[in-house]
Amino acid sequence: MTFLKKEEDFICRVCGIKVKGTGYTNHCPNCLFSLHVDEEVPGDRASNCKGLMEPIRAEIESGKYILTHKCQKCKKVTKNKTSENDNFEEILKLF
């Protein structure tokens, strides 16, 4: 699977903060919600769904925090790495 880097800023549809994208940003660092924009490859922007991806679980894999998101519209489930600027209190709530 090849990751397609996309530097995109966005305003979170859940909490309303403005997020500066790094090219690897896939969720809001404040509330941890995402959008279902990718289909097969991270960064492909091929999904027609565009539903909200709710953070439903956090876990530690190989010493890194991983979020699981579930689309509120189509129910697709994905895993994503956290970043250092993510709201750690929100991550902890998901354990």
The first five atom37 places (N, CA, C, CB, O) and aatype in JSON, in Angstrom:
{
  "aatype": [12, 16, 13, 10, 11, 11, 6, 6, 3, 13, 9, 4, 1, 19, 4, 7, 9, 11, 19, 11, 7, 16, 7, 18, 16, 2, 8, 4, 14, 2, 4, 10, 13, 15, 10, 8, 19, 3, 6, 6, 19, 14, 7, 3, 1, 0, 15, 2, 4, 11, 7, 10, 12, 6, 14, 9, 1, 0, 6, 9, 6, 15, 7, 11, 18, 9, 10, 16, 8, 11, 4, 5, 11, 4, 11, 11, 19, 16, 11, 2, 11, 16, 15, 6, 2, 3, 2, 13, 6, 6, 9, 10, 11, 10, 13],
  "atom_mask": [
    [1, 1, 1, 1, 1],
    [1, 1, 1, 1, 1],
    [1, 1, 1, 1, 1],
    [1, 1, 1, 1, 1],
    [1, 1, 1, 1, 1],
    [1, 1, 1, 1, 1],
    [1, 1, 1, 1, 1],
    [1, 1, 1, 1, 1],
    [1, 1, 1, 1, 1],
    [1, 1, 1, 1, 1],
    [1, 1, 1, 1, 1],
    [1, 1, 1, 1, 1],
    [1, 1, 1, 1, 1],
    [1, 1, 1, 1, 1],
    [1, 1, 1, 1, 1],
    [1, 1, 1, 0, 1],
    [1, 1, 1, 1, 1],
    [1, 1, 1, 1, 1],
    [1, 1, 1, 1, 1],
    [1, 1, 1, 1, 1],
    [1, 1, 1, 0, 1],
    [1, 1, 1, 1, 1],
    [1, 1, 1, 0, 1],
    [1, 1, 1, 1, 1],
    [1, 1, 1, 1, 1],
    [1, 1, 1, 1, 1],
    [1, 1, 1, 1, 1],
    [1, 1, 1, 1, 1],
    [1, 1, 1, 1, 1],
    [1, 1, 1, 1, 1],
    [1, 1, 1, 1, 1],
    [1, 1, 1, 1, 1],
    [1, 1, 1, 1, 1],
    [1, 1, 1, 1, 1],
    [1, 1, 1, 1, 1],
    [1, 1, 1, 1, 1],
    [1, 1, 1, 1, 1],
    [1, 1, 1, 1, 1],
    [1, 1, 1, 1, 1],
    [1, 1, 1, 1, 1],
    [1, 1, 1, 1, 1],
    [1, 1, 1, 1, 1],
    [1, 1, 1, 0, 1],
    [1, 1, 1, 1, 1],
    [1, 1, 1, 1, 1],
    [1, 1, 1, 1, 1],
    [1, 1, 1, 1, 1],
    [1, 1, 1, 1, 1],
    [1, 1, 1, 1, 1],
    [1, 1, 1, 1, 1],
    [1, 1, 1, 0, 1],
    [1, 1, 1, 1, 1],
    [1, 1, 1, 1, 1],
    [1, 1, 1, 1, 1],
    [1, 1, 1, 1, 1],
    [1, 1, 1, 1, 1],
    [1, 1, 1, 1, 1],
    [1, 1, 1, 1, 1],
    [1, 1, 1, 1, 1],
    [1, 1, 1, 1, 1],
    [1, 1, 1, 1, 1],
    [1, 1, 1, 1, 1],
    [1, 1, 1, 0, 1],
    [1, 1, 1, 1, 1],
    [1, 1, 1, 1, 1],
    [1, 1, 1, 1, 1],
    [1, 1, 1, 1, 1],
    [1, 1, 1, 1, 1],
    [1, 1, 1, 1, 1],
    [1, 1, 1, 1, 1],
    [1, 1, 1, 1, 1],
    [1, 1, 1, 1, 1],
    [1, 1, 1, 1, 1],
    [1, 1, 1, 1, 1],
    [1, 1, 1, 1, 1],
    [1, 1, 1, 1, 1],
    [1, 1, 1, 1, 1],
    [1, 1, 1, 1, 1],
    [1, 1, 1, 1, 1],
    [1, 1, 1, 1, 1],
    [1, 1, 1, 1, 1],
    [1, 1, 1, 1, 1],
    [1, 1, 1, 1, 1],
    [1, 1, 1, 1, 1],
    [1, 1, 1, 1, 1],
    [1, 1, 1, 1, 1],
    [1, 1, 1, 1, 1],
    [1, 1, 1, 1, 1],
    [1, 1, 1, 1, 1],
    [1, 1, 1, 1, 1],
    [1, 1, 1, 1, 1],
    [1, 1, 1, 1, 1],
    [1, 1, 1, 1, 1],
    [1, 1, 1, 1, 1],
    [1, 1, 1, 1, 1]
  ],
  "atom_positions": [
    [[0.85, -1.18, 0.0], [0.0, 0.0, 0.0], [0.89, 1.24, 0.0], [-0.96, 0.0, 1.22], [1.73, 1.4, 0.88]],
    [[0.71, 2.1, -0.96], [1.48, 3.31, -1.08], [0.68, 4.48, -0.53], [1.89, 3.56, -2.53], [-0.46, 4.7, -0.94]],
    [[1.26, 5.23, 0.38], [0.62, 6.4, 0.95], [0.78, 7.57, 0.0], [1.21, 6.73, 2.34], [1.87, 7.83, -0.51]],
    [[-0.31, 8.3, -0.23], [-0.27, 9.49, -1.09], [-0.33, 10.72, -0.2], [-1.45, 9.49, -2.12], [-1.37, 11.01, 0.4]],
    [[0.77, 11.46, -0.11], [0.85, 12.63, 0.76], [0.02, 13.77, 0.18], [2.32, 13.07, 0.93], [0.2, 14.17, -0.97]],
    [[-0.91, 14.29, 1.01], [-1.77, 15.4, 0.61], [-1.74, 16.46, 1.7], [-3.24, 14.92, 0.34], [-2.26, 16.23, 2.79]],
    [[-1.13, 17.62, 1.44], [-1.11, 18.71, 2.42], [-2.39, 19.51, 2.25], [0.16, 19.62, 2.23], [-2.54, 20.29, 1.31]],
    [[-3.32, 19.31, 3.19], [-4.61, 19.98, 3.13], [-4.99, 20.51, 4.5], [-5.69, 19.02, 2.59], [-4.99, 19.76, 5.48]],
    [[-5.32, 21.79, 4.57], [-5.87, 22.38, 5.78], [-7.37, 22.14, 5.77], [-5.53, 23.9, 5.88], [-7.97, 22.0, 4.71]],
    [[-7.98, 22.09, 6.96], [-9.43, 21.91, 7.02], [-9.98, 22.45, 8.32], [-9.8, 20.43, 6.86], [-9.25, 22.65, 9.29]],
    [[-11.26, 22.68, 8.33], [-11.97, 23.06, 9.55], [-12.75, 21.83, 9.99], [-12.93, 24.3, 9.31], [-13.53, 21.27, 9.22]],
    [[-12.52, 21.42, 11.23], [-13.15, 20.2, 11.75], [-14.66, 20.37, 11.76], [-12.63, 19.86, 13.16], [-15.17, 21.38, 12.27]],
    [[-15.39, 19.41, 11.22], [-16.85, 19.45, 11.18], [-17.48, 19.14, 12.53], [-17.36, 18.48, 10.15], [-18.69, 19.33, 12.71]],
    [[-16.68, 18.67, 13.49], [-17.22, 18.32, 14.81], [-16.98, 19.45, 15.81], [-16.6, 17.01, 15.32], [-17.92, 19.95, 16.42]],
    [[-15.71, 19.84, 16.0], [-15.41, 20.85, 17.02], [-15.13, 22.23, 16.46], [-14.23, 20.4, 17.82], [-15.05, 23.2, 17.21]],
    [[-14.97, 22.34, 15.12], [-14.86, 23.65, 14.48], [-13.48, 24.29, 14.47], [0.0, 0.0, 0.0], [-13.34, 25.42, 14.02]],
    [[-12.45, 23.59, 14.96], [-11.13, 24.23, 14.94], [-10.52, 24.15, 13.54], [-10.19, 23.57, 15.96], [-10.83, 23.25, 12.76]],
    [[-9.65, 25.11, 13.24], [-8.93, 25.1, 11.97], [-7.69, 24.25, 12.15], [-8.56, 26.56, 11.51], [-6.9, 24.46, 13.07]],
    [[-7.52, 23.27, 11.26], [-6.41, 22.32, 11.35], [-5.46, 22.56, 10.17], [-6.92, 20.85, 11.35], [-5.88, 22.57, 9.02]],
    [[-4.18, 22.77, 10.48], [-3.15, 22.92, 9.46], [-2.64, 21.53, 9.1], [-1.98, 23.85, 9.95], [-2.04, 20.86, 9.94]],
    [[-2.87, 21.11, 7.88], [-2.45, 19.79, 7.43], [-0.96, 19.71, 7.17], [0.0, 0.0, 0.0], [-0.35, 20.69, 6.73]],
    [[-0.38, 18.56, 7.44], [1.05, 18.35, 7.22], [1.32, 17.45, 6.02], [1.69, 17.74, 8.46], [2.47, 17.25, 5.63]],
    [[0.27, 16.91, 5.45], [0.43, 15.9, 4.4], [0.2, 14.51, 4.95], [0.0, 0.0, 0.0], [-0.01, 13.55, 4.21]],
    [[0.26, 14.41, 6.27], [0.0, 13.13, 6.94], [-1.18, 13.27, 7.91], [1.27, 12.65, 7.69], [-1.55, 12.3, 8.57]],
    [[-1.76, 14.45, 7.99], [-2.87, 14.71, 8.91], [-4.11, 13.98, 8.41], [-3.15, 16.22, 9.04], [-4.53, 14.18, 7.27]],
    [[-4.69, 13.13, 9.26], [-5.87, 12.42, 8.82], [-7.06, 12.6, 9.75], [-5.56, 10.97, 8.68], [-8.16, 12.11, 9.47]],
    [[-6.85, 13.31, 10.86], [-7.95, 13.55, 11.8], [-7.7, 14.84, 12.56], [-8.11, 12.36, 12.79], [-6.59, 15.38, 12.56]],
    [[-8.73, 15.32, 13.19], [-8.64, 16.54, 14.0], [-7.81, 16.25, 15.25], [-10.07, 17.07, 14.39], [-8.11, 15.29, 15.96]],
    [[-6.79, 17.04, 15.54], [-5.97, 16.79, 16.72], [-6.69, 17.13, 18.02], [-4.7, 17.58, 16.62], [-6.24, 16.73, 19.1]],
    [[-7.79, 17.86, 17.95], [-8.52, 18.24, 19.15], [-9.54, 17.18, 19.56], [-9.23, 19.56, 18.92], [-9.47, 16.66, 20.68]],
    [[-10.48, 16.84, 18.67], [-11.55, 15.9, 19.01], [-11.31, 14.5, 18.43], [-12.89, 16.43, 18.52], [-12.03, 13.56, 18.77]],
    [[-10.31, 14.37, 17.56], [-9.88, 13.11, 16.96], [-10.81, 12.56, 15.87], [-9.72, 12.08, 18.02], [-10.56, 11.47, 15.36]],
    [[-11.87, 13.29, 15.52], [-12.75, 12.86, 14.43], [-12.05, 13.04, 13.09], [-14.09, 13.65, 14.45], [-11.14, 13.86, 12.96]],
    [[-12.46, 12.26, 12.12], [-11.91, 12.3, 10.77], [-13.07, 12.32, 9.78], [-10.95, 11.08, 10.51], [-14.24, 12.31, 10.19]],
    [[-12.75, 12.36, 8.5], [-13.76, 12.24, 7.44], [-13.41, 11.05, 6.57], [-13.85, 13.54, 6.6], [-12.24, 10.76, 6.33]],
    [[-14.42, 10.36, 6.09], [-14.22, 9.23, 5.18], [-13.98, 9.77, 3.79], [-15.45, 8.25, 5.2], [-14.91, 9.88, 2.98]],
    [[-12.73, 10.11, 3.5], [-12.36, 10.66, 2.19], [-11.5, 9.69, 1.38], [-11.62, 11.97, 2.37], [-11.46, 9.78, 0.15]],
    [[-10.82, 8.77, 2.06], [-9.96, 7.81, 1.37], [-10.67, 6.46, 1.27], [-8.6, 7.65, 2.1], [-11.47, 6.11, 2.14]],
    [[-10.38, 5.72, 0.21], [-11.03, 4.43, 0.02], [-10.06, 3.27, 0.21], [-11.66, 4.34, -1.36], [-10.18, 2.52, 1.18]],
    [[-9.11, 3.12, -0.68], [-8.19, 1.97, -0.61], [-6.81, 2.36, -0.07], [-8.02, 1.36, -1.99], [-6.23, 1.62, 0.72]],
    [[-6.3, 3.49, -0.49], [-4.95, 3.92, -0.14], [-5.04, 5.24, 0.63], [-4.06, 4.08, -1.41], [-5.72, 6.16, 0.18]],
    [[-4.35, 5.35, 1.79], [-4.36, 6.63, 2.5], [-3.9, 7.76, 1.59], [-3.47, 6.56, 3.74], [-2.82, 7.69, 1.0]],
    [[-4.72, 8.8, 1.49], [-4.41, 9.94, 0.63], [-5.03, 9.88, -0.74], [0.0, 0.0, 0.0], [-4.88, 10.83, -1.51]],
    [[-5.75, 8.79, -1.08], [-6.3, 8.68, -2.44], [-7.52, 9.57, -2.69], [-6.66, 7.24, -2.73], [-7.84, 9.86, -3.84]],
    [[-8.19, 9.99, -1.65], [-9.39, 10.86, -1.72], [-10.44, 10.29, -2.69], [-8.99, 12.28, -2.16], [-11.15, 11.05, -3.35]],
    [[-10.54, 8.97, -2.76], [-11.41, 8.3, -3.72], [-12.79, 7.94, -3.17], [-10.75, 7.05, -4.2], [-13.64, 7.45, -3.92]],
    [[-13.04, 8.18, -1.89], [-14.32, 7.79, -1.31], [-15.42, 8.78, -1.69], [-14.21, 7.68, 0.2], [-15.22, 10.0, -1.66]],
    [[-16.56, 8.25, -2.03], [-17.74, 9.08, -2.28], [-18.57, 9.26, -1.02], [-18.6, 8.47, -3.39], [-19.53, 10.03, -1.02]],
    [[-18.22, 8.56, 0.05], [-19.01, 8.56, 1.28], [-18.99, 9.91, 1.98], [-18.49, 7.49, 2.22], [-20.05, 10.51, 2.19]],
    [[-17.82, 10.4, 2.33], [-17.62, 11.68, 3.02], [-18.28, 11.75, 4.4], [-18.14, 12.81, 2.17], [-18.52, 12.84, 4.92]],
    [[-18.57, 10.58, 5.0], [-19.17, 10.54, 6.33], [-18.16, 10.87, 7.41], [0.0, 0.0, 0.0], [-16.95, 10.81, 7.19]],
    [[-18.66, 11.22, 8.6], [-17.79, 11.46, 9.75], [-17.24, 10.13, 10.25], [-18.55, 12.2, 10.88], [-17.97, 9.15, 10.4]],
    [[-15.94, 10.11, 10.51], [-15.27, 8.95, 11.07], [-15.09, 9.2, 12.56], [-13.89, 8.67, 10.37], [-14.29, 10.04, 12.96]],
    [[-15.85, 8.47, 13.37], [-15.8, 8.65, 14.82], [-14.67, 7.83, 15.43], [-17.15, 8.25, 15.45], [-14.52, 6.65, 15.11]],
    [[-13.87, 8.45, 16.32], [-12.86, 7.66, 17.02], [-13.55, 6.75, 18.03], [-11.81, 8.57, 17.72], [-14.26, 7.23, 18.91]],
    [[-13.36, 5.44, 17.9], [-14.08, 4.49, 18.76], [-13.17, 3.71, 19.7], [-14.87, 3.53, 17.92], [-13.64, 3.07, 20.64]],
    [[-11.87, 3.75, 19.45], [-10.95, 2.96, 20.27], [-9.53, 3.48, 20.08], [-11.04, 1.44, 19.9], [-9.18, 4.02, 19.03]],
    [[-8.73, 3.31, 21.13], [-7.3, 3.59, 21.04], [-6.57, 2.37, 21.58], [-6.9, 4.88, 21.83], [-7.07, 1.68, 22.46]],
    [[-5.4, 2.1, 21.04], [-4.6, 0.99, 21.5], [-3.13, 1.32, 21.26], [-5.0, -0.34, 20.78], [-2.8, 2.29, 20.57]],
    [[-2.27, 0.53, 21.83], [-0.84, 0.71, 21.63], [-0.34, -0.46, 20.81], [-0.07, 0.82, 22.99], [-0.53, -1.62, 21.17]],
    [[0.31, -0.14, 19.68], [0.91, -1.16, 18.82], [2.36, -0.76, 18.59], [0.13, -1.3, 17.45], [2.65, 0.34, 18.11]],
    [[3.26, -1.65, 18.92], [4.7, -1.39, 18.76], [5.12, -0.08, 19.42], [5.07, -1.37, 17.28], [5.96, 0.65, 18.89]],
    [[4.53, 0.21, 20.59], [4.89, 1.4, 21.33], [4.27, 2.7, 20.82], [0.0, 0.0, 0.0], [4.61, 3.77, 21.31]],
    [[3.36, 2.61, 19.85], [2.73, 3.81, 19.28], [1.23, 3.76, 19.52], [3.03, 3.94, 17.77], [0.61, 2.7, 19.51]],
    [[0.65, 4.94, 19.74], [-0.8, 5.04, 19.93], [-1.49, 4.98, 18.58], [-1.17, 6.34, 20.69], [-1.14, 5.71, 17.65]],
    [[-2.49, 4.11, 18.48], [-3.24, 3.92, 17.25], [-4.72, 4.17, 17.54], [-3.02, 2.47, 16.67], [-5.26, 3.68, 18.54]],
    [[-5.37, 4.94, 16.68], [-6.8, 5.19, 16.78], [-7.56, 4.3, 15.82], [-7.12, 6.67, 16.5], [-7.08, 4.02, 14.72]],
    [[-8.72, 3.84, 16.23], [-9.64, 3.16, 15.33], [-10.81, 4.1, 15.11], [-10.1, 1.77, 15.9], [-11.42, 4.58, 16.06]],
    [[-11.13, 4.35, 13.84], [-12.26, 5.19, 13.46], [-13.33, 4.34, 12.79], [-11.81, 6.34, 12.51], [-13.02, 3.38, 12.08]],
    [[-14.59, 4.69, 13.01], [-15.71, 4.02, 12.34], [-16.58, 5.08, 11.68], [-16.54, 3.15, 13.35], [-16.99, 6.05, 12.33]],
    [[-16.84, 4.89, 10.4], [-17.65, 5.85, 9.66], [-19.11, 5.79, 10.15], [-17.58, 5.58, 8.13], [-19.71, 4.72, 10.2]],
    [[-19.63, 6.94, 10.5], [-21.01, 7.01, 10.99], [-22.02, 6.81, 9.87], [-21.25, 8.34, 11.67], [-23.2, 6.55, 10.13]],
    [[-21.57, 6.92, 8.63], [-22.47, 6.79, 7.48], [-22.47, 5.37, 6.91], [-22.08, 7.79, 6.4], [-23.52, 4.75, 6.8]],
    [[-21.29, 4.87, 6.53], [-21.21, 3.56, 5.85], [-20.66, 2.44, 6.74], [-20.35, 3.67, 4.62], [-20.67, 1.27, 6.35]],
    [[-20.19, 2.79, 7.94], [-19.7, 1.84, 8.95], [-18.3, 1.28, 8.68], [-20.65, 0.7, 9.06], [-17.87, 0.35, 9.37]],
    [[-17.57, 1.81, 7.68], [-16.2, 1.36, 7.43], [-15.34, 1.65, 8.66], [-15.61, 2.06, 6.16], [-15.48, 2.69, 9.3]],
    [[-14.44, 0.72, 8.98], [-13.55, 0.86, 10.13], [-12.1, 0.94, 9.62], [-13.72, -0.33, 11.12], [-11.68, 0.15, 8.79]],
    [[-11.36, 1.92, 10.15], [-9.95, 2.09, 9.77], [-9.12, 2.36, 11.02], [-9.79, 3.25, 8.74], [-9.64, 2.77, 12.05]],
    [[-7.81, 2.12, 10.9], [-6.87, 2.44, 11.97], [-5.92, 3.52, 11.47], [-6.08, 1.18, 12.43], [-5.53, 3.54, 10.3]],
    [[-5.55, 4.42, 12.39], [-4.66, 5.51, 12.05], [-3.72, 5.81, 13.22], [-5.46, 6.77, 11.67], [-4.11, 5.68, 14.38]],
    [[-2.51, 6.2, 12.9], [-1.55, 6.6, 13.92], [-1.95, 7.95, 14.51], [-0.11, 6.66, 13.34], [-2.54, 8.79, 13.83]],
    [[-1.63, 8.14, 15.77], [-1.8, 9.46, 16.37], [-0.58, 10.3, 16.04], [-2.01, 9.36, 17.92], [0.43, 9.79, 15.56]],
    [[-0.69, 11.59, 16.29], [0.47, 12.47, 16.11], [0.75, 13.17, 17.44], [0.23, 13.52, 14.97], [-0.09, 13.18, 18.34]],
    [[1.93, 13.74, 17.55], [2.35, 14.33, 18.82], [1.49, 15.5, 19.26], [3.77, 14.78, 18.71], [1.46, 15.83, 20.44]],
    [[0.78, 16.15, 18.33], [-0.06, 17.28, 18.72], [-1.52, 16.88, 18.97], [-0.01, 18.36, 17.65], [-2.37, 17.75, 19.15]],
    [[-1.82, 15.58, 18.99], [-3.17, 15.12, 19.29], [-3.49, 15.33, 20.78], [-3.34, 13.63, 18.91], [-2.61, 15.26, 21.63]],
    [[-4.76, 15.57, 21.05], [-5.25, 15.78, 22.41], [-5.15, 14.46, 23.18], [-6.73, 16.3, 22.4], [-5.95, 13.55, 22.99]],
    [[-4.13, 14.37, 24.05], [-3.86, 13.11, 24.74], [-5.0, 12.71, 25.68], [-2.56, 13.22, 25.52], [-5.25, 11.52, 25.86]],
    [[-5.67, 13.68, 26.27], [-6.82, 13.37, 27.14], [-7.92, 12.67, 26.35], [-7.37, 14.66, 27.79], [-8.57, 11.76, 26.86]],
    [[-8.14, 13.09, 25.11], [-9.15, 12.45, 24.27], [-8.72, 11.03, 23.87], [-9.4, 13.3, 23.01], [-9.55, 10.13, 23.79]],
    [[-7.43, 10.86, 23.64], [-6.92, 9.53, 23.32], [-7.16, 8.59, 24.5], [-5.41, 9.59, 22.97], [-7.62, 7.46, 24.31]],
    [[-6.84, 9.05, 25.7], [-7.0, 8.22, 26.89], [-8.45, 7.78, 27.12], [-6.5, 8.97, 28.11], [-8.7, 6.68, 27.61]],
    [[-9.39, 8.64, 26.76], [-10.82, 8.31, 26.92], [-11.22, 7.11, 26.07], [-11.68, 9.51, 26.55], [-12.23, 6.46, 26.36]],
    [[-10.45, 6.81, 25.02], [-10.81, 5.75, 24.08], [-10.27, 4.38, 24.48], [-10.31, 6.11, 22.71], [-10.59, 3.38, 23.84]],
    [[-9.45, 4.32, 25.53], [-8.92, 3.03, 25.99], [-9.96, 2.26, 26.77], [-7.68, 3.24, 26.85], [-9.69, 1.15, 27.24]]
  ]
}
